Amino acid sequence: VIVLTNKEFALLHLLLRREGDVLSRAQIASEVWDMNFDSDTNVVDVAIKRLRSKVDLPYPVKLIHTVRGIGYVCEVRPCDASLP
């Protein structure tokens, strides 16, 4: 069982609904917090970090990936190309 707060659930739901789409921090802030994104705030980054600690860190396959300079994407990526 993974225990999520309401915002963590909303964030995970958004990422899964838009699987494979790179979402900017502004898009995430708008849809999850219903707020205009302020580049001085790290609310999205902190929420992603907390969500990752619950849904990614305990497991070998990671779902949430950072797209440097843009935002985040949810997708299953192969761990190692040499594995079957």
NORPE-V343307 format. One record per pair of residues at least 12 apart in sequence whose ideal C-beta (glycine too) atoms are under 7 Angstrom apart, sorted by the first residue. I is the first residue (numbers start at 1). J is the second residue. Records with the same first field share a line. If there is no record, write none. Layout:
I = J + J
This chain:
2 = 54 + 55
4 = 54
7 = 32 + 47
8 = 47 + 50 + 51
10 = 32
11 = 28 + 32 + 47 + 51
12 = 51 + 55
14 = 28 + 31 + 32
15 = 64 + 72 + 74
16 = 74
19 = 74 + 75
20 = 73 + 75
21 = 73
22 = 67 + 70 + 71 + 73
23 = 71 + 72 + 73
24 = 70 + 71
25 = 37 + 44 + 71
28 = 44 + 71 + 72
29 = 43 + 44
48 = 64 + 72
51 = 64
52 = 64
60 = 79
61 = 76 + 79
63 = 76
65 = 77
